[in-house]
Structure formats: structure tokens, C-alpha cells
Amino acid sequence: MEKEERIAVLMPSFRGGGAERVLVEFANWAVSRGVTTDLLVINDVGPYRSEVDKAVNIIAFDSVRSIYAVPAYVSYLRRASPSGVVSTIGQLNIINSFLTPIFSKGTKVVLREANTPTQQAKKKNSHKFKLLLKLYKRAYQSADSVIAVSRGVLDDVSARYKIRKNLLLIPNPASVDSVRCKAAEPVNLSYLGLEDGDEFAIAVGRLTYQKDFSTLIKAFRIIANSNDSIKLLILGEGELRECLEREIEVLDLKKRVLLPGFVSNPFAVMRHARLLVMSSLYEGMPNVLLQGMALDLPIVSTDCKSGPNELLNNSLLEKLVSVGSANEIAVAVTDILSVKGKPDYSTRLSKMTPDIVFNQYLNALIK
């Protein structure tokens, strides 16, 4: 590049979410291309911190909530005046869109939307959330660019927020080499509750309403009636842990469905799985599906809005099922277990490499 550029990445923390992982990967990629990169975090906690390249400038605001970090963010803008700021997740997009143009003239505002707003609104009907939706609309309309991670997200954002000109369709990166490298690391499956020779399906995600692991657990109750060996391993942590544990106990699945918690390197575990299952009610562009594809895993996924049907072909080893249907998940898993072989995702993944994806992020931030 002809001159040094400085960009900023604004995110809530280093906790284990897909959005945080993508932005950490982008920050690492940007500094590897010679771009000065500031990684701004509201709360300096979480496992992804150890994955940040040493050349990335981590600036922690040490705030419990986003709103409390506003003075520190304004101070940063006045001091650093970056070429562009990319943010993701809810209120941070509002803060970026409203404050950045005021306190750092000429800085590009780039907002990343990783979910379908309409689906999120269905589960929240409070006056506070309705106000936030109005703020989101103004924020997204005034941003220089809004990154939608799938066609479904783009269409939903465009319709809900009346945006036409500044929308960019940029999928999440398929970091195949990185995933496979981490997958090759040794792992002791016994620490997760598995025994030698256990055949298992794996699910990965926060234990939240969105992921609908309750339906997945019910599906494995059905599967257990005809298959006495396959287990289900759900990697992740969240507020519904106690509810899911009670459901597992009620359905007499304590030896078949395991909840070992968050694992810093899920790929090393995924490599040993028979298949990947995703039961989400809604998504944007599910990172876990891209990661499963990178490891050539057969996949069963709900055909939720949005992303799965843009990634999977709904074929012999790639099954799309109805949202909330334990019966369909059970049938799809059983079908895959009866087939040998690996799906071929190579052509699809080649169109979503980190270089292809992150070059588009960088162009939005500095041009």
C-alpha cells in the first residue's frame, strides 16, 4: 500500500461467539497485510484474546456495558482518527454509526449484520427493543457500508431498514487451512465424557434460545429408540444450561447427550465426529457450518433464515430439515449414519477464502 492506513475493529469482548471470531480473524489478516489495526473491545475478557496477533493493537475500554464505553470511544476517535471503523452486534453498530462521523471526520463507518433482524424481533417485543429497532434503522441508513453475511440477511436488512445503496453481500470466511490446522491438534475426548470408539454427532454453539438445542435433544431421544450407540456432544455454554440438563435427565439421555461446556479448540473435537448437526431457529451465515464443511463432515441443519440453504445442497450427506422438527432431524441423522463417504464442499469453500472476504472488508474501510 502507498501509505500507512489505520483501521479500527469494534467488538464487545473476546468471548466465544461467531461474530467475535470473524472480527479477530479480520484484525489478524489486516495486520499481516501491513495495515495498522486497532482492536477495540468493550470488555477485555474471553478465550479469543489469545488468538489475536501480537501486531494488533488491543485497546480495552473495560466497561460492563457498551453505553459506559462511549467516553473512551470518543477519546479514541479524536486521538487516532482511523480511516474506517467496522463494528458488529447490536448497540455497537449504533454507537459506531452515530458517534464516529461526529468525532472523527472522514472516517468510514462500516456495520456488520450477522443475523436476520426480523427473526430477532420475533422473540423481543419490549418497548426498549422497539426503540432500538428505530435506532438501528437510522444507524444503518447513515452508515457508509452495511455488510450482510448472507443473501437472506441482505434482503431482510434492505426490507426492514429501507436500505438500497450501501449494502454489501460479504459472507463469513471459510478459513479452511486454519480450521484444519487446529483440528490436527491432539485432544483427549475422555475429558468430554466420551469413551474410546464412541460414535458421536456434534453440535457447537451458545446454549441459548436461538440455537434450539432442546429440539435437538428431543431428536436424539427418537434416535435412541433405534440406535443404541450414537451419542450427541454439544459444545458451548450459556444461560439455558440448567434447562437443557433437566431435559436430558427427564428424557433419560444422560449417557447419550453430553454438555461439556465451551471448548477453546472445537475443531480438534469436530474432526472425530461422525456428523455435524445445527438446530438453530435463525442465523445469519452460520460459522459452524463453514467449519464443518472445512472438515468434510456430513451435516444436518435446519433450513432456517438465513444461510444454511445458501451453503448446503440438501443431498445425501447434506440434509436440510424444517425448523423445530425433532422428527425430521432424527430421520436425517439416521439416514446419514446409514451412508459411508464424505461430502465434497471444495468448490463452494474456494469462493469464500479469507483473502476474498477480508479484501472486501478492507476496501469498505479505506476506499
Phi and psi in degrees as a GROMACS rama.xvg file:
@    title "Ramachandran Plot"
@    xaxis  label "Phi"
@    yaxis  label "Psi"
@TYPE xy
-69.1184  -33.6079  GLU-2
-141.239  158.715  LYS-3
-66.6  132.596  GLU-4
-112.556  145.912  GLU-5
-120.212  127.346  ARG-6
-124.105  161.179  ILE-7
-128.012  142.668  ALA-8
-118.718  119.631  VAL-9
-109.293  120.212  LEU-10
-145.74  162.687  MET-11
-71.4845  -41.8202  PRO-12
-168.652  -171.412  SER-13
-105.166  21.1214  PHE-14
-68.7316  169.316  ARG-15
-83.0101  59.4542  GLY-16
-108.206  159.884  GLY-17
-64.0025  -37.7524  GLY-18
-63.8304  -43.0482  ALA-19
-63.7064  -40.9407  GLU-20
-62.0868  -43.5579  ARG-21
-62.4493  -43.3152  VAL-22
-71.3757  -32.5569  LEU-23
-64.8893  -43.4633  VAL-24
-60.952  -40.3652  GLU-25
-64.988  -44.3618  PHE-26
-59.472  -44.2725  ALA-27
-63.0672  -41.9242  ASN-28
-64.1624  -43.2615  TRP-29
-62.7433  -44.8046  ALA-30
-67.9029  -28.8972  VAL-31
-68.7396  -16.7014  SER-32
-100.631  11.8163  ARG-33
84.5464  15.5241  GLY-34
-97.6179  124.317  VAL-35
-64.12  124.47  THR-36
-128.751  122.759  THR-37
-101.729  124.662  ASP-38
-103.583  106.474  LEU-39
-95.8494  121.794  LEU-40
-123.468  137.461  VAL-41
-68.0765  -43.3327  ILE-42
-132.083  117.967  ASN-43
-82.9399  63.2271  ASP-44
-137.874  155.459  VAL-45
123.166  156.9  GLY-46
-69.8679  -22.5279  PRO-47
-73.8669  -10.0133  TYR-48
-59.556  -37.0753  ARG-49
-68.8538  -14.4083  SER-50
-92.0244  -4.01617  GLU-51
-76.8758  131.326  VAL-52
-60.1141  142.314  ASP-53
-63.6173  -20.7846  LYS-54
-79.4385  -12.3962  ALA-55
-79.5511  133.77  VAL-56
-85.0069  106.692  ASN-57
-84.8504  121.733  ILE-58
-119.283  108.655  ILE-59
-98.7598  131.193  ALA-60
-89.5409  -13.4147  PHE-61
50.0987  50.3038  ASP-62
-115.859  148.417  SER-63
-74.977  -36.5378  VAL-64
-128.737  156.404  ARG-65
-57.905  -42.3425  SER-66
-61.4931  -31.5807  ILE-67
-73.2355  -15.1663  TYR-68
-89.4312  -2.96479  ALA-69
-56.5464  -48.795  VAL-70
-58.5328  -41.0893  PRO-71
-67.3066  -36.471  ALA-72
-67.6525  -42.6048  TYR-73
-61.2168  -42.6125  VAL-74
-60.7633  -41.3198  SER-75
-62.1533  -46.1881  TYR-76
-59.1148  -43.8833  LEU-77
-65.4766  -35.1578  ARG-78
-80.2524  -43.766  ARG-79
-96.7834  -33.8431  ALA-80
44.7744  63.5286  SER-81
-68.1153  160.999  PRO-82
-65.9014  -34.7027  SER-83
-160.037  155.643  GLY-84
-126.456  125.956  VAL-85
-109.82  133.925  VAL-86
-131.292  164.543  SER-87
-148.393  158.843  THR-88
77.3504  108.666  ILE-89
37.5905  -112.392  GLY-90
-65.1543  -25.5368  GLN-91
-66.512  -33.4373  LEU-92
-65.7857  -36.8356  ASN-93
-65.997  -46.6565  ILE-94
-59.6595  -45.3029  ILE-95
-61.1478  -48.8194  ASN-96
-68.0692  -38.045  SER-97
-83.7847  -37.4009  PHE-98
-94.0835  -35.9998  LEU-99
-58.6661  -46.9397  THR-100
-63.9764  -26.2152  PRO-101
-77.4072  -42.8792  ILE-102
-103.642  -0.963676  PHE-103
-148.396  82.5569  SER-104
-57.8905  133.302  LYS-105
87.613  -6.33563  GLY-106
-77.0356  129.809  THR-107
-72.2755  137.47  LYS-108
-105.902  116.636  VAL-109
-121.991  122.125  VAL-110
-109.693  135.809  LEU-111
-109.63  122.921  ARG-112
-108.336  119.04  GLU-113
-108.268  2.31999  ALA-114
-137.977  166.797  ASN-115
-87.5795  113.702  THR-116
-55.4075  -36.035  PRO-117
-62.9634  -40.8618  THR-118
-67.925  -39.3852  GLN-119
-63.4973  -38.684  GLN-120
-67.3565  -25.0688  ALA-121
-63.5229  -29.8076  LYS-122
-98.9438  0.836607  LYS-123
-131.492  120.483  LYS-124
-129.325  21.2392  ASN-125
-79.0668  161.617  SER-126
-63.6915  -36.2206  HIS-127
-61.7213  -43.7104  LYS-128
-69.3018  -36.1279  PHE-129
-62.7668  -37.4536  LYS-130
-65.7951  -42.0321  LEU-131
-60.964  -38.7353  LEU-132
-61.8906  -37.5333  LEU-133
-66.5085  -39.548  LYS-134
-67.5932  -38.9735  LEU-135
-58.6496  -43.7329  TYR-136
-58.9964  -47.9641  LYS-137
-64.9114  -40.3078  ARG-138
-63.7199  -45.4782  ALA-139
-70.421  -34.7033  TYR-140
-68.9086  -30.5954  GLN-141
-93.6256  -8.95134  SER-142
-68.9127  153.123  ALA-143
-68.0081  -39.1579  ASP-144
-147.352  145.635  SER-145
-122.779  118.474  VAL-146
-88.7658  121.098  ILE-147
-105.53  131.943  ALA-148
-85.5999  -4.49706  VAL-149
-154.382  166.898  SER-150
-63.6776  -38.6825  ARG-151
-62.621  -42.6936  GLY-152
-65.1385  -43.605  VAL-153
-59.1296  -47.5591  LEU-154
-63.6108  -39.0907  ASP-155
-68.9496  -45.1069  ASP-156
-62.6823  -43.1506  VAL-157
-60.6435  -43.8237  SER-158
-74.03  -42.2879  ALA-159
-73.9226  -39.5935  ARG-160
-104.912  6.02214  TYR-161
55.9198  51.132  LYS-162
-108.713  137.678  ILE-163
-127.89  -43.3075  ARG-164
-93.1797  -30.134  LYS-165
-105.89  19.5033  ASN-166
-88.6105  133.617  LEU-167
-122.272  128.034  LEU-168
-90.6128  104.289  LEU-169
-131.804  108.274  ILE-170
-69.1837  164.674  PRO-171
-64.7811  149.88  ASN-172
-74.0441  144.386  PRO-173
-96.1489  92.1536  ALA-174
-84.358  68.2604  SER-175
-59.5375  -49.9288  VAL-176
-61.9021  -43.3096  ASP-177
-64.5055  -44.8717  SER-178
-62.6157  -44.7246  VAL-179
-68.4952  -34.5007  ARG-180
-64.4298  -44.7458  CYS-181
-70.2582  -32.3808  LYS-182
-66.2608  -25.6305  ALA-183
-77.664  -8.96262  ALA-184
-69.2517  148.535  GLU-185
-67.2929  149.042  PRO-186
-146.373  140.648  VAL-187
-99.0865  100.397  ASN-188
-68.154  -19.9788  LEU-189
-65.6218  -27.8235  SER-190
-67.7406  -17.9482  TYR-191
-96.5907  -0.210061  LEU-192
98.9252  5.92814  GLY-193
-95.4545  152.358  LEU-194
-110.998  161.637  GLU-195
-55.3372  131.429  ASP-196
86.341  -3.54295  GLY-197
-63.8685  132.311  ASP-198
-94.5815  130.035  GLU-199
-143.62  149.946  PHE-200
-95.8626  150.352  ALA-201
-124.901  142.169  ILE-202
-129.61  144.047  ALA-203
-134.701  129.154  VAL-204
161.76  167.314  GLY-205
-65.3145  145.114  ARG-206
-81.8785  76.3402  LEU-207
-130.252  169.49  THR-208
-53.9398  -44.3017  TYR-209
-56.3365  -37.9575  GLN-210
-78.8397  -17.9793  LYS-211
50.5624  47.9812  ASP-212
-68.5653  -17.3966  PHE-213
-60.1196  -45.4921  SER-214
-63.8553  -38.8306  THR-215
-63.3615  -41.3696  LEU-216
-63.7942  -42.1165  ILE-217
-60.9093  -38.0802  LYS-218
-61.538  -37.4918  ALA-219
-76.1065  -19.494  PHE-220
-66.0755  -40.2495  ARG-221
-66.7546  -44.9355  ILE-222
-61.6619  -38.8546  ILE-223
-62.6059  -21.6582  ALA-224
-69.2094  -24.0316  ASN-225
-121.361  -10.4318  SER-226
-130.46  115.715  ASN-227
-95.5028  12.4524  ASP-228
-126.518  -37.9812  SER-229
-63.0255  134.338  ILE-230
-112.564  163.811  LYS-231
-119.526  126.198  LEU-232
-114.186  118.182  LEU-233
-108.744  112.125  ILE-234
-95.5242  124.94  LEU-235
151.311  168.772  GLY-236
-135.869  157.698  GLU-237
169.038  179.604  GLY-238
-71.3178  -14.2472  GLU-239
-96.3218  11.6292  LEU-240
-53.7818  -51.2777  ARG-241
-62.0079  -39.2028  GLU-242
-63.2154  -44.1267  CYS-243
-68.3105  -38.1838  LEU-244
-62.8354  -40.0429  GLU-245
-64.6991  -40.7287  ARG-246
-63.7446  -41.9187  GLU-247
-60.5096  -40.5129  ILE-248
-68.7844  -44.4348  GLU-249
-61.2695  -37.3185  VAL-250
-87.2096  6.70332  LEU-251
56.5788  50.1468  ASP-252
-121.153  19.0915  LEU-253
-60.9041  -28.1399  LYS-254
-92.1536  -5.2393  LYS-255
-114.393  -27.2029  ARG-256
-119.487  121.037  VAL-257
-116.924  137.278  LEU-258
-123.216  76.917  LEU-259
-75.9068  -8.84382  PRO-260
101.095  -165.641  GLY-261
-74.0856  136.43  PHE-262
-122.107  126.088  VAL-263
-64.16  -31.6583  SER-264
-123.564  81.7647  ASN-265
-68.5934  -21.3162  PRO-266
-66.0057  -35.002  PHE-267
-64.767  -28.2224  ALA-268
-81.9098  -44.0727  VAL-269
-56.8299  -34.2463  MET-270
-56.9416  -29.1124  ARG-271
-92.3493  -4.80658  HIS-272
-76.1183  152.84  ALA-273
-77.4762  -33.7632  ARG-274
-162.97  164.398  LEU-275
-107.683  138.751  LEU-276
-125.681  132.571  VAL-277
-124.69  124.758  MET-278
-113.748  19.379  SER-279
-59.4238  148.619  SER-280
-78.34  -34.6408  LEU-281
-158.184  155.936  TYR-282
-148.98  -172.751  GLU-283
-116.346  -70.1392  GLY-284
-144.745  96.275  MET-285
-63.5409  115.835  PRO-286
-59.886  -36.2609  ASN-287
-63.233  -32.2852  VAL-288
-68.92  -41.8383  LEU-289
-60.9159  -39.5453  LEU-290
-68.5341  -40.3083  GLN-291
-64.5333  -38.5002  GLY-292
-64.8302  -38.7548  MET-293
-61.7508  -26.7149  ALA-294
-99.8881  10.5551  LEU-295
59.2685  34.4852  ASP-296
-84.5919  139.592  LEU-297
-59.7334  148.316  PRO-298
-135.469  137.35  ILE-299
-115.916  125.933  VAL-300
-140.473  145.914  SER-301
-65.9557  146.363  THR-302
-87.7468  59.9093  ASP-303
-85.8317  166.204  CYS-304
-86.7221  122  LYS-305
-134.433  165.787  SER-306
117.824  -51.5419  GLY-307
-56.2299  -44.0626  PRO-308
-77.5165  -4.58867  ASN-309
-90.5105  -12.7775  GLU-310
-108.22  -36.5266  LEU-311
-107.246  151.509  LEU-312
-95.4455  -4.88377  ASN-313
55.061  56.4769  ASN-314
-118.643  -160.45  SER-315
-56.646  -40.6885  LEU-316
-113.959  11.1179  LEU-317
-137  100.149  GLU-318
-107.96  131.316  LYS-319
-108.403  130.853  LEU-320
-128.393  165.406  VAL-321
-67.8101  145.405  SER-322
-62.9939  133.807  VAL-323
78.3342  9.55925  GLY-324
-103.059  101.33  SER-325
-64.7507  -37.3858  ALA-326
-62.0496  -44.8261  ASN-327
-67.0331  -38.6058  GLU-328
-61.5605  -45.1068  ILE-329
-60.7428  -43.806  ALA-330
-65.0696  -44.8508  VAL-331
-63.7622  -43.6872  ALA-332
-62.5729  -44.5472  VAL-333
-61.5352  -41.5162  THR-334
-60.9689  -45.5089  ASP-335
-65.715  -38.1867  ILE-336
-64.2746  -20.3038  LEU-337
-88.4851  -2.40438  SER-338
-117.876  140.671  VAL-339
-101.559  154.06  LYS-340
123.044  172.862  GLY-341
-124.866  140.861  LYS-342
-72.4599  158.687  PRO-343
-111.058  107.584  ASP-344
-105.477  2.38549  TYR-345
-57.1284  -43.7779  SER-346
-64.1888  -43.2186  THR-347
-64.8016  -43.9235  ARG-348
-66.7489  -30.4792  LEU-349
-65.7959  -17.2665  SER-350
-90.435  -2.22377  LYS-351
-130.668  37.3171  MET-352
-69.5484  157.692  THR-353
-55.7389  -39.1716  PRO-354
-61.686  -44.818  ASP-355
-63.9756  -46.366  ILE-356
-70.3372  -50.3701  VAL-357
-76.1364  -23.2216  PHE-358
-61.3945  -35.5704  ASN-359
-70.0431  -38.471  GLN-360
-58.6201  -48.3869  TYR-361
-64.5097  -39.7676  LEU-362
-61.404  -37.3014  ASN-363
-68.2086  -28.9988  ALA-364
-86.9816  -28.151  LEU-365
-122.266  -4.24446  ILE-366
